[in-house]
Amino acid sequence: MPDLTEEEYDALDELLTKTTPKVSGDGKSGFFMKHKGNIIIVNDTTATYLRARADATHKSPSELVDEMVQEQISLSDALVR
């Protein structure tokens, strides 16, 4: 992002502070639609790991967590049998 003058910064700050975000309503885009509204809080180490794995595998952190959980479910099911 280019350097802003004080006036440009103030105008941008005012715009972002006073503007209500628009929701598309298409049911496909936006953070909450992509993540189904489920937010989890993780520590910095976990977040760094997930971001690095996401970048390396071209998957979202949500996809990675889902894969890990599914793997753990499979392992625990195998132990029960």
KOLFI-451163 format. One record per atom (N, C-alpha, C, CB): atom name; residue in one letter; chain; residue number from 1; x, y, z. Coordinates in nm, 2 decimals. Glycine has a CB too. Layout:
N
<site CA	code A	unit A	pos NUM	c1 X	c2 Y	c3 Z>
...
***
This chain:
81
<site N	code M	unit A	pos 1	c1 0.09	c2 -0.12	c3 0.00>
<site CA	code M	unit A	pos 1	c1 0.00	c2 0.00	c3 0.00>
<site C	code M	unit A	pos 1	c1 0.09	c2 0.12	c3 0.00>
<site CB	code M	unit A	pos 1	c1 -0.10	c2 0.00	c3 0.12>
<site N	code P	unit A	pos 2	c1 0.05	c2 0.22	c3 -0.08>
<site CA	code P	unit A	pos 2	c1 0.14	c2 0.34	c3 -0.09>
<site C	code P	unit A	pos 2	c1 0.13	c2 0.42	c3 0.04>
<site CB	code P	unit A	pos 2	c1 0.10	c2 0.43	c3 -0.21>
<site N	code D	unit A	pos 3	c1 0.23	c2 0.50	c3 0.07>
<site CA	code D	unit A	pos 3	c1 0.23	c2 0.59	c3 0.19>
<site C	code D	unit A	pos 3	c1 0.11	c2 0.69	c3 0.17>
<site CB	code D	unit A	pos 3	c1 0.36	c2 0.66	c3 0.21>
<site N	code L	unit A	pos 4	c1 0.04	c2 0.71	c3 0.28>
<site CA	code L	unit A	pos 4	c1 -0.07	c2 0.81	c3 0.27>
<site C	code L	unit A	pos 4	c1 -0.03	c2 0.94	c3 0.34>
<site CB	code L	unit A	pos 4	c1 -0.19	c2 0.75	c3 0.34>
<site N	code T	unit A	pos 5	c1 -0.09	c2 1.05	c3 0.30>
<site CA	code T	unit A	pos 5	c1 -0.07	c2 1.17	c3 0.37>
<site C	code T	unit A	pos 5	c1 -0.16	c2 1.17	c3 0.49>
<site CB	code T	unit A	pos 5	c1 -0.10	c2 1.30	c3 0.28>
<site N	code E	unit A	pos 6	c1 -0.14	c2 1.26	c3 0.58>
<site CA	code E	unit A	pos 6	c1 -0.23	c2 1.26	c3 0.70>
<site C	code E	unit A	pos 6	c1 -0.37	c2 1.28	c3 0.66>
<site CB	code E	unit A	pos 6	c1 -0.18	c2 1.38	c3 0.80>
<site N	code E	unit A	pos 7	c1 -0.40	c2 1.37	c3 0.56>
<site CA	code E	unit A	pos 7	c1 -0.54	c2 1.39	c3 0.52>
<site C	code E	unit A	pos 7	c1 -0.60	c2 1.27	c3 0.46>
<site CB	code E	unit A	pos 7	c1 -0.54	c2 1.51	c3 0.41>
<site N	code E	unit A	pos 8	c1 -0.52	c2 1.20	c3 0.37>
<site CA	code E	unit A	pos 8	c1 -0.57	c2 1.07	c3 0.31>
<site C	code E	unit A	pos 8	c1 -0.59	c2 0.97	c3 0.42>
<site CB	code E	unit A	pos 8	c1 -0.47	c2 1.02	c3 0.21>
<site N	code Y	unit A	pos 9	c1 -0.50	c2 0.96	c3 0.52>
<site CA	code Y	unit A	pos 9	c1 -0.52	c2 0.86	c3 0.62>
<site C	code Y	unit A	pos 9	c1 -0.65	c2 0.89	c3 0.70>
<site CB	code Y	unit A	pos 9	c1 -0.40	c2 0.86	c3 0.72>
<site N	code D	unit A	pos 10	c1 -0.67	c2 1.02	c3 0.74>
<site CA	code D	unit A	pos 10	c1 -0.79	c2 1.06	c3 0.81>
<site C	code D	unit A	pos 10	c1 -0.91	c2 1.03	c3 0.73>
<site CB	code D	unit A	pos 10	c1 -0.78	c2 1.21	c3 0.85>
<site N	code A	unit A	pos 11	c1 -0.91	c2 1.06	c3 0.60>
<site CA	code A	unit A	pos 11	c1 -1.03	c2 1.03	c3 0.52>
<site C	code A	unit A	pos 11	c1 -1.06	c2 0.88	c3 0.51>
<site CB	code A	unit A	pos 11	c1 -1.01	c2 1.09	c3 0.38>
<site N	code L	unit A	pos 12	c1 -0.96	c2 0.80	c3 0.50>
<site CA	code L	unit A	pos 12	c1 -0.97	c2 0.65	c3 0.49>
<site C	code L	unit A	pos 12	c1 -1.02	c2 0.60	c3 0.63>
<site CB	code L	unit A	pos 12	c1 -0.84	c2 0.58	c3 0.45>
<site N	code D	unit A	pos 13	c1 -0.96	c2 0.65	c3 0.73>
<site CA	code D	unit A	pos 13	c1 -1.00	c2 0.61	c3 0.87>
<site C	code D	unit A	pos 13	c1 -1.15	c2 0.64	c3 0.89>
<site CB	code D	unit A	pos 13	c1 -0.92	c2 0.68	c3 0.97>
<site N	code E	unit A	pos 14	c1 -1.19	c2 0.76	c3 0.85>
<site CA	code E	unit A	pos 14	c1 -1.33	c2 0.80	c3 0.87>
<site C	code E	unit A	pos 14	c1 -1.43	c2 0.71	c3 0.79>
<site CB	code E	unit A	pos 14	c1 -1.35	c2 0.95	c3 0.83>
<site N	code L	unit A	pos 15	c1 -1.39	c2 0.69	c3 0.66>
<site CA	code L	unit A	pos 15	c1 -1.47	c2 0.60	c3 0.57>
<site C	code L	unit A	pos 15	c1 -1.49	c2 0.46	c3 0.63>
<site CB	code L	unit A	pos 15	c1 -1.40	c2 0.59	c3 0.44>
<site N	code L	unit A	pos 16	c1 -1.38	c2 0.40	c3 0.68>
<site CA	code L	unit A	pos 16	c1 -1.38	c2 0.27	c3 0.73>
<site C	code L	unit A	pos 16	c1 -1.45	c2 0.26	c3 0.86>
<site CB	code L	unit A	pos 16	c1 -1.24	c2 0.21	c3 0.74>
<site N	code T	unit A	pos 17	c1 -1.44	c2 0.37	c3 0.94>
<site CA	code T	unit A	pos 17	c1 -1.51	c2 0.37	c3 1.07>
<site C	code T	unit A	pos 17	c1 -1.66	c2 0.39	c3 1.06>
<site CB	code T	unit A	pos 17	c1 -1.45	c2 0.48	c3 1.16>
<site N	code K	unit A	pos 18	c1 -1.70	c2 0.47	c3 0.96>
<site CA	code K	unit A	pos 18	c1 -1.84	c2 0.50	c3 0.95>
<site C	code K	unit A	pos 18	c1 -1.92	c2 0.42	c3 0.85>
<site CB	code K	unit A	pos 18	c1 -1.85	c2 0.65	c3 0.92>
<site N	code T	unit A	pos 19	c1 -1.85	c2 0.34	c3 0.77>
<site CA	code T	unit A	pos 19	c1 -1.92	c2 0.27	c3 0.67>
<site C	code T	unit A	pos 19	c1 -1.96	c2 0.13	c3 0.71>
<site CB	code T	unit A	pos 19	c1 -1.83	c2 0.26	c3 0.54>
<site N	code T	unit A	pos 20	c1 -2.08	c2 0.09	c3 0.69>
<site CA	code T	unit A	pos 20	c1 -2.13	c2 -0.04	c3 0.73>
<site C	code T	unit A	pos 20	c1 -2.09	c2 -0.14	c3 0.61>
<site CB	code T	unit A	pos 20	c1 -2.28	c2 -0.05	c3 0.76>
<site N	code P	unit A	pos 21	c1 -2.03	c2 -0.25	c3 0.64>
<site CA	code P	unit A	pos 21	c1 -1.99	c2 -0.34	c3 0.53>
<site C	code P	unit A	pos 21	c1 -2.12	c2 -0.39	c3 0.46>
<site CB	code P	unit A	pos 21	c1 -1.91	c2 -0.46	c3 0.58>
<site N	code K	unit A	pos 22	c1 -2.11	c2 -0.41	c3 0.33>
<site CA	code K	unit A	pos 22	c1 -2.22	c2 -0.46	c3 0.25>
<site C	code K	unit A	pos 22	c1 -2.21	c2 -0.61	c3 0.25>
<site CB	code K	unit A	pos 22	c1 -2.23	c2 -0.40	c3 0.11>
<site N	code V	unit A	pos 23	c1 -2.32	c2 -0.68	c3 0.26>
<site CA	code V	unit A	pos 23	c1 -2.32	c2 -0.83	c3 0.25>
<site C	code V	unit A	pos 23	c1 -2.38	c2 -0.86	c3 0.12>
<site CB	code V	unit A	pos 23	c1 -2.40	c2 -0.89	c3 0.37>
<site N	code S	unit A	pos 24	c1 -2.32	c2 -0.95	c3 0.05>
<site CA	code S	unit A	pos 24	c1 -2.36	c2 -0.98	c3 -0.09>
<site C	code S	unit A	pos 24	c1 -2.49	c2 -1.06	c3 -0.09>
<site CB	code S	unit A	pos 24	c1 -2.26	c2 -1.06	c3 -0.16>
<site N	code G	unit A	pos 25	c1 -2.51	c2 -1.15	c3 0.01>
<site CA	code G	unit A	pos 25	c1 -2.63	c2 -1.23	c3 0.01>
<site C	code G	unit A	pos 25	c1 -2.64	c2 -1.34	c3 -0.09>
<site CB	code G	unit A	pos 25	c1 -2.75	c2 -1.14	c3 -0.01>
<site N	code D	unit A	pos 26	c1 -2.52	c2 -1.36	c3 -0.16>
<site CA	code D	unit A	pos 26	c1 -2.52	c2 -1.47	c3 -0.26>
<site C	code D	unit A	pos 26	c1 -2.50	c2 -1.61	c3 -0.19>
<site CB	code D	unit A	pos 26	c1 -2.41	c2 -1.45	c3 -0.36>
<site N	code G	unit A	pos 27	c1 -2.47	c2 -1.61	c3 -0.06>
<site CA	code G	unit A	pos 27	c1 -2.46	c2 -1.74	c3 0.01>
<site C	code G	unit A	pos 27	c1 -2.33	c2 -1.81	c3 -0.02>
<site CB	code G	unit A	pos 27	c1 -2.57	c2 -1.83	c3 -0.02>
<site N	code K	unit A	pos 28	c1 -2.24	c2 -1.75	c3 -0.10>
<site CA	code K	unit A	pos 28	c1 -2.12	c2 -1.82	c3 -0.14>
<site C	code K	unit A	pos 28	c1 -1.99	c2 -1.75	c3 -0.09>
<site CB	code K	unit A	pos 28	c1 -2.12	c2 -1.84	c3 -0.28>
<site N	code S	unit A	pos 29	c1 -2.00	c2 -1.62	c3 -0.08>
<site CA	code S	unit A	pos 29	c1 -1.88	c2 -1.54	c3 -0.05>
<site C	code S	unit A	pos 29	c1 -1.88	c2 -1.49	c3 0.09>
<site CB	code S	unit A	pos 29	c1 -1.86	c2 -1.43	c3 -0.15>
<site N	code G	unit A	pos 30	c1 -1.76	c2 -1.44	c3 0.13>
<site CA	code G	unit A	pos 30	c1 -1.75	c2 -1.37	c3 0.26>
<site C	code G	unit A	pos 30	c1 -1.70	c2 -1.47	c3 0.37>
<site CB	code G	unit A	pos 30	c1 -1.89	c2 -1.32	c3 0.31>
<site N	code F	unit A	pos 31	c1 -1.63	c2 -1.42	c3 0.47>
<site CA	code F	unit A	pos 31	c1 -1.57	c2 -1.50	c3 0.57>
<site C	code F	unit A	pos 31	c1 -1.66	c2 -1.60	c3 0.63>
<site CB	code F	unit A	pos 31	c1 -1.51	c2 -1.41	c3 0.67>
<site N	code F	unit A	pos 32	c1 -1.78	c2 -1.55	c3 0.68>
<site CA	code F	unit A	pos 32	c1 -1.87	c2 -1.64	c3 0.75>
<site C	code F	unit A	pos 32	c1 -1.93	c2 -1.74	c3 0.67>
<site CB	code F	unit A	pos 32	c1 -1.97	c2 -1.56	c3 0.82>
<site N	code M	unit A	pos 33	c1 -1.95	c2 -1.71	c3 0.54>
<site CA	code M	unit A	pos 33	c1 -2.01	c2 -1.81	c3 0.45>
<site C	code M	unit A	pos 33	c1 -1.91	c2 -1.92	c3 0.42>
<site CB	code M	unit A	pos 33	c1 -2.06	c2 -1.75	c3 0.32>
<site N	code K	unit A	pos 34	c1 -1.78	c2 -1.88	c3 0.40>
<site CA	code K	unit A	pos 34	c1 -1.68	c2 -1.98	c3 0.37>
<site C	code K	unit A	pos 34	c1 -1.65	c2 -2.07	c3 0.50>
<site CB	code K	unit A	pos 34	c1 -1.55	c2 -1.91	c3 0.33>
<site N	code H	unit A	pos 35	c1 -1.67	c2 -2.01	c3 0.61>
<site CA	code H	unit A	pos 35	c1 -1.63	c2 -2.08	c3 0.74>
<site C	code H	unit A	pos 35	c1 -1.75	c2 -2.12	c3 0.82>
<site CB	code H	unit A	pos 35	c1 -1.54	c2 -1.99	c3 0.82>
<site N	code K	unit A	pos 36	c1 -1.87	c2 -2.10	c3 0.76>
<site CA	code K	unit A	pos 36	c1 -2.00	c2 -2.14	c3 0.82>
<site C	code K	unit A	pos 36	c1 -2.02	c2 -2.08	c3 0.96>
<site CB	code K	unit A	pos 36	c1 -2.00	c2 -2.29	c3 0.84>
<site N	code G	unit A	pos 37	c1 -1.95	c2 -1.97	c3 0.98>
<site CA	code G	unit A	pos 37	c1 -1.97	c2 -1.89	c3 1.11>
<site C	code G	unit A	pos 37	c1 -1.90	c2 -1.95	c3 1.23>
<site CB	code G	unit A	pos 37	c1 -2.12	c2 -1.89	c3 1.14>
<site N	code N	unit A	pos 38	c1 -1.83	c2 -2.06	c3 1.21>
<site CA	code N	unit A	pos 38	c1 -1.76	c2 -2.12	c3 1.32>
<site C	code N	unit A	pos 38	c1 -1.62	c2 -2.06	c3 1.33>
<site CB	code N	unit A	pos 38	c1 -1.75	c2 -2.28	c3 1.30>
<site N	code I	unit A	pos 39	c1 -1.59	c2 -2.00	c3 1.44>
<site CA	code I	unit A	pos 39	c1 -1.46	c2 -1.94	c3 1.47>
<site C	code I	unit A	pos 39	c1 -1.40	c2 -2.01	c3 1.59>
<site CB	code I	unit A	pos 39	c1 -1.47	c2 -1.79	c3 1.48>
<site N	code I	unit A	pos 40	c1 -1.27	c2 -2.05	c3 1.58>
<site CA	code I	unit A	pos 40	c1 -1.20	c2 -2.11	c3 1.69>
<site C	code I	unit A	pos 40	c1 -1.08	c2 -2.02	c3 1.72>
<site CB	code I	unit A	pos 40	c1 -1.16	c2 -2.25	c3 1.67>
<site N	code I	unit A	pos 41	c1 -1.04	c2 -2.01	c3 1.84>
<site CA	code I	unit A	pos 41	c1 -0.92	c2 -1.94	c3 1.88>
<site C	code I	unit A	pos 41	c1 -0.81	c2 -2.04	c3 1.91>
<site CB	code I	unit A	pos 41	c1 -0.95	c2 -1.84	c3 2.01>
<site N	code V	unit A	pos 42	c1 -0.70	c2 -2.01	c3 1.85>
<site CA	code V	unit A	pos 42	c1 -0.58	c2 -2.10	c3 1.87>
<site C	code V	unit A	pos 42	c1 -0.46	c2 -2.02	c3 1.92>
<site CB	code V	unit A	pos 42	c1 -0.55	c2 -2.18	c3 1.74>
<site N	code N	unit A	pos 43	c1 -0.36	c2 -2.08	c3 1.97>
<site CA	code N	unit A	pos 43	c1 -0.25	c2 -2.01	c3 2.02>
<site C	code N	unit A	pos 43	c1 -0.16	c2 -1.97	c3 1.90>
<site CB	code N	unit A	pos 43	c1 -0.16	c2 -2.09	c3 2.12>
<site N	code D	unit A	pos 44	c1 -0.06	c2 -1.89	c3 1.92>
<site CA	code D	unit A	pos 44	c1 0.03	c2 -1.84	c3 1.81>
<site C	code D	unit A	pos 44	c1 0.10	c2 -1.95	c3 1.74>
<site CB	code D	unit A	pos 44	c1 0.13	c2 -1.74	c3 1.86>
<site N	code T	unit A	pos 45	c1 0.15	c2 -2.05	c3 1.81>
<site CA	code T	unit A	pos 45	c1 0.22	c2 -2.16	c3 1.75>
<site C	code T	unit A	pos 45	c1 0.13	c2 -2.24	c3 1.65>
<site CB	code T	unit A	pos 45	c1 0.27	c2 -2.26	c3 1.86>
<site N	code T	unit A	pos 46	c1 0.01	c2 -2.27	c3 1.70>
<site CA	code T	unit A	pos 46	c1 -0.09	c2 -2.34	c3 1.61>
<site C	code T	unit A	pos 46	c1 -0.13	c2 -2.26	c3 1.49>
<site CB	code T	unit A	pos 46	c1 -0.21	c2 -2.38	c3 1.69>
<site N	code A	unit A	pos 47	c1 -0.15	c2 -2.13	c3 1.51>
<site CA	code A	unit A	pos 47	c1 -0.19	c2 -2.04	c3 1.40>
<site C	code A	unit A	pos 47	c1 -0.07	c2 -2.03	c3 1.30>
<site CB	code A	unit A	pos 47	c1 -0.22	c2 -1.90	c3 1.45>
<site N	code T	unit A	pos 48	c1 0.05	c2 -2.02	c3 1.35>
<site CA	code T	unit A	pos 48	c1 0.17	c2 -2.02	c3 1.25>
<site C	code T	unit A	pos 48	c1 0.18	c2 -2.15	c3 1.18>
<site CB	code T	unit A	pos 48	c1 0.30	c2 -1.99	c3 1.33>
<site N	code Y	unit A	pos 49	c1 0.16	c2 -2.26	c3 1.25>
<site CA	code Y	unit A	pos 49	c1 0.17	c2 -2.39	c3 1.18>
<site C	code Y	unit A	pos 49	c1 0.06	c2 -2.40	c3 1.07>
<site CB	code Y	unit A	pos 49	c1 0.16	c2 -2.50	c3 1.28>
<site N	code L	unit A	pos 50	c1 -0.06	c2 -2.37	c3 1.11>
<site CA	code L	unit A	pos 50	c1 -0.17	c2 -2.38	c3 1.01>
<site C	code L	unit A	pos 50	c1 -0.15	c2 -2.29	c3 0.89>
<site CB	code L	unit A	pos 50	c1 -0.30	c2 -2.35	c3 1.08>
<site N	code R	unit A	pos 51	c1 -0.10	c2 -2.17	c3 0.91>
<site CA	code R	unit A	pos 51	c1 -0.08	c2 -2.08	c3 0.80>
<site C	code R	unit A	pos 51	c1 0.03	c2 -2.13	c3 0.71>
<site CB	code R	unit A	pos 51	c1 -0.04	c2 -1.94	c3 0.85>
<site N	code A	unit A	pos 52	c1 0.14	c2 -2.18	c3 0.77>
<site CA	code A	unit A	pos 52	c1 0.25	c2 -2.24	c3 0.69>
<site C	code A	unit A	pos 52	c1 0.20	c2 -2.36	c3 0.61>
<site CB	code A	unit A	pos 52	c1 0.37	c2 -2.28	c3 0.78>
<site N	code R	unit A	pos 53	c1 0.13	c2 -2.45	c3 0.67>
<site CA	code R	unit A	pos 53	c1 0.07	c2 -2.57	c3 0.60>
<site C	code R	unit A	pos 53	c1 -0.03	c2 -2.53	c3 0.49>
<site CB	code R	unit A	pos 53	c1 0.01	c2 -2.66	c3 0.70>
<site N	code A	unit A	pos 54	c1 -0.11	c2 -2.43	c3 0.53>
<site CA	code A	unit A	pos 54	c1 -0.21	c2 -2.38	c3 0.43>
<site C	code A	unit A	pos 54	c1 -0.14	c2 -2.32	c3 0.30>
<site CB	code A	unit A	pos 54	c1 -0.30	c2 -2.27	c3 0.49>
<site N	code D	unit A	pos 55	c1 -0.03	c2 -2.24	c3 0.33>
<site CA	code D	unit A	pos 55	c1 0.04	c2 -2.19	c3 0.21>
<site C	code D	unit A	pos 55	c1 0.11	c2 -2.30	c3 0.13>
<site CB	code D	unit A	pos 55	c1 0.15	c2 -2.09	c3 0.27>
<site N	code A	unit A	pos 56	c1 0.16	c2 -2.40	c3 0.20>
<site CA	code A	unit A	pos 56	c1 0.24	c2 -2.50	c3 0.13>
<site C	code A	unit A	pos 56	c1 0.15	c2 -2.60	c3 0.06>
<site CB	code A	unit A	pos 56	c1 0.32	c2 -2.58	c3 0.23>
<site N	code T	unit A	pos 57	c1 0.03	c2 -2.62	c3 0.11>
<site CA	code T	unit A	pos 57	c1 -0.07	c2 -2.72	c3 0.05>
<site C	code T	unit A	pos 57	c1 -0.18	c2 -2.65	c3 -0.03>
<site CB	code T	unit A	pos 57	c1 -0.13	c2 -2.80	c3 0.16>
<site N	code H	unit A	pos 58	c1 -0.18	c2 -2.52	c3 -0.03>
<site CA	code H	unit A	pos 58	c1 -0.29	c2 -2.45	c3 -0.10>
<site C	code H	unit A	pos 58	c1 -0.43	c2 -2.49	c3 -0.06>
<site CB	code H	unit A	pos 58	c1 -0.28	c2 -2.47	c3 -0.26>
<site N	code K	unit A	pos 59	c1 -0.44	c2 -2.51	c3 0.07>
<site CA	code K	unit A	pos 59	c1 -0.56	c2 -2.54	c3 0.14>
<site C	code K	unit A	pos 59	c1 -0.59	c2 -2.44	c3 0.24>
<site CB	code K	unit A	pos 59	c1 -0.56	c2 -2.69	c3 0.20>
<site N	code S	unit A	pos 60	c1 -0.71	c2 -2.42	c3 0.29>
<site CA	code S	unit A	pos 60	c1 -0.74	c2 -2.33	c3 0.39>
<site C	code S	unit A	pos 60	c1 -0.71	c2 -2.39	c3 0.53>
<site CB	code S	unit A	pos 60	c1 -0.89	c2 -2.28	c3 0.38>
<site N	code P	unit A	pos 61	c1 -0.69	c2 -2.31	c3 0.63>
<site CA	code P	unit A	pos 61	c1 -0.67	c2 -2.36	c3 0.76>
<site C	code P	unit A	pos 61	c1 -0.79	c2 -2.45	c3 0.81>
<site CB	code P	unit A	pos 61	c1 -0.65	c2 -2.25	c3 0.86>
<site N	code S	unit A	pos 62	c1 -0.91	c2 -2.41	c3 0.77>
<site CA	code S	unit A	pos 62	c1 -1.03	c2 -2.49	c3 0.80>
<site C	code S	unit A	pos 62	c1 -1.02	c2 -2.63	c3 0.74>
<site CB	code S	unit A	pos 62	c1 -1.15	c2 -2.42	c3 0.75>
<site N	code E	unit A	pos 63	c1 -0.98	c2 -2.63	c3 0.62>
<site CA	code E	unit A	pos 63	c1 -0.96	c2 -2.77	c3 0.55>
<site C	code E	unit A	pos 63	c1 -0.86	c2 -2.85	c3 0.62>
<site CB	code E	unit A	pos 63	c1 -0.92	c2 -2.75	c3 0.40>
<site N	code L	unit A	pos 64	c1 -0.75	c2 -2.79	c3 0.66>
<site CA	code L	unit A	pos 64	c1 -0.64	c2 -2.86	c3 0.73>
<site C	code L	unit A	pos 64	c1 -0.69	c2 -2.91	c3 0.87>
<site CB	code L	unit A	pos 64	c1 -0.52	c2 -2.78	c3 0.76>
<site N	code V	unit A	pos 65	c1 -0.76	c2 -2.83	c3 0.94>
<site CA	code V	unit A	pos 65	c1 -0.82	c2 -2.87	c3 1.07>
<site C	code V	unit A	pos 65	c1 -0.92	c2 -2.99	c3 1.05>
<site CB	code V	unit A	pos 65	c1 -0.89	c2 -2.75	c3 1.15>
<site N	code D	unit A	pos 66	c1 -1.00	c2 -2.97	c3 0.95>
<site CA	code D	unit A	pos 66	c1 -1.10	c2 -3.08	c3 0.92>
<site C	code D	unit A	pos 66	c1 -1.03	c2 -3.21	c3 0.89>
<site CB	code D	unit A	pos 66	c1 -1.19	c2 -3.04	c3 0.80>
<site N	code E	unit A	pos 67	c1 -0.92	c2 -3.21	c3 0.81>
<site CA	code E	unit A	pos 67	c1 -0.85	c2 -3.33	c3 0.78>
<site C	code E	unit A	pos 67	c1 -0.79	c2 -3.39	c3 0.91>
<site CB	code E	unit A	pos 67	c1 -0.74	c2 -3.30	c3 0.68>
<site N	code M	unit A	pos 68	c1 -0.73	c2 -3.30	c3 0.99>
<site CA	code M	unit A	pos 68	c1 -0.67	c2 -3.35	c3 1.12>
<site C	code M	unit A	pos 68	c1 -0.77	c2 -3.42	c3 1.21>
<site CB	code M	unit A	pos 68	c1 -0.60	c2 -3.24	c3 1.19>
<site N	code V	unit A	pos 69	c1 -0.89	c2 -3.36	c3 1.22>
<site CA	code V	unit A	pos 69	c1 -1.00	c2 -3.41	c3 1.30>
<site C	code V	unit A	pos 69	c1 -1.05	c2 -3.54	c3 1.25>
<site CB	code V	unit A	pos 69	c1 -1.11	c2 -3.31	c3 1.32>
<site N	code Q	unit A	pos 70	c1 -1.07	c2 -3.55	c3 1.12>
<site CA	code Q	unit A	pos 70	c1 -1.11	c2 -3.67	c3 1.05>
<site C	code Q	unit A	pos 70	c1 -1.01	c2 -3.78	c3 1.07>
<site CB	code Q	unit A	pos 70	c1 -1.14	c2 -3.65	c3 0.90>
<site N	code E	unit A	pos 71	c1 -0.88	c2 -3.75	c3 1.07>
<site CA	code E	unit A	pos 71	c1 -0.78	c2 -3.85	c3 1.09>
<site C	code E	unit A	pos 71	c1 -0.78	c2 -3.90	c3 1.23>
<site CB	code E	unit A	pos 71	c1 -0.64	c2 -3.79	c3 1.06>
<site N	code Q	unit A	pos 72	c1 -0.80	c2 -3.81	c3 1.33>
<site CA	code Q	unit A	pos 72	c1 -0.81	c2 -3.85	c3 1.47>
<site C	code Q	unit A	pos 72	c1 -0.93	c2 -3.94	c3 1.49>
<site CB	code Q	unit A	pos 72	c1 -0.81	c2 -3.73	c3 1.56>
<site N	code I	unit A	pos 73	c1 -1.04	c2 -3.90	c3 1.43>
<site CA	code I	unit A	pos 73	c1 -1.17	c2 -3.99	c3 1.44>
<site C	code I	unit A	pos 73	c1 -1.14	c2 -4.13	c3 1.39>
<site CB	code I	unit A	pos 73	c1 -1.28	c2 -3.92	c3 1.37>
<site N	code S	unit A	pos 74	c1 -1.08	c2 -4.13	c3 1.27>
<site CA	code S	unit A	pos 74	c1 -1.05	c2 -4.26	c3 1.22>
<site C	code S	unit A	pos 74	c1 -0.95	c2 -4.35	c3 1.31>
<site CB	code S	unit A	pos 74	c1 -0.98	c2 -4.25	c3 1.08>
<site N	code L	unit A	pos 75	c1 -0.85	c2 -4.28	c3 1.36>
<site CA	code L	unit A	pos 75	c1 -0.76	c2 -4.35	c3 1.45>
<site C	code L	unit A	pos 75	c1 -0.83	c2 -4.40	c3 1.58>
<site CB	code L	unit A	pos 75	c1 -0.65	c2 -4.26	c3 1.49>
<site N	code S	unit A	pos 76	c1 -0.92	c2 -4.32	c3 1.64>
<site CA	code S	unit A	pos 76	c1 -0.99	c2 -4.36	c3 1.76>
<site C	code S	unit A	pos 76	c1 -1.09	c2 -4.47	c3 1.72>
<site CB	code S	unit A	pos 76	c1 -1.06	c2 -4.24	c3 1.82>
<site N	code D	unit A	pos 77	c1 -1.15	c2 -4.47	c3 1.61>
<site CA	code D	unit A	pos 77	c1 -1.24	c2 -4.57	c3 1.57>
<site C	code D	unit A	pos 77	c1 -1.17	c2 -4.70	c3 1.55>
<site CB	code D	unit A	pos 77	c1 -1.31	c2 -4.54	c3 1.44>
<site N	code A	unit A	pos 78	c1 -1.04	c2 -4.70	c3 1.49>
<site CA	code A	unit A	pos 78	c1 -0.96	c2 -4.82	c3 1.48>
<site C	code A	unit A	pos 78	c1 -0.92	c2 -4.88	c3 1.61>
<site CB	code A	unit A	pos 78	c1 -0.84	c2 -4.78	c3 1.39>
<site N	code L	unit A	pos 79	c1 -0.90	c2 -4.79	c3 1.71>
<site CA	code L	unit A	pos 79	c1 -0.86	c2 -4.84	c3 1.84>
<site C	code L	unit A	pos 79	c1 -0.97	c2 -4.91	c3 1.91>
<site CB	code L	unit A	pos 79	c1 -0.80	c2 -4.73	c3 1.92>
<site N	code V	unit A	pos 80	c1 -1.09	c2 -4.86	c3 1.89>
<site CA	code V	unit A	pos 80	c1 -1.21	c2 -4.92	c3 1.95>
<site C	code V	unit A	pos 80	c1 -1.24	c2 -5.06	c3 1.90>
<site CB	code V	unit A	pos 80	c1 -1.33	c2 -4.83	c3 1.93>
<site N	code R	unit A	pos 81	c1 -1.21	c2 -5.08	c3 1.78>
<site CA	code R	unit A	pos 81	c1 -1.24	c2 -5.21	c3 1.72>
<site C	code R	unit A	pos 81	c1 -1.15	c2 -5.32	c3 1.76>
<site CB	code R	unit A	pos 81	c1 -1.23	c2 -5.21	c3 1.57>
***
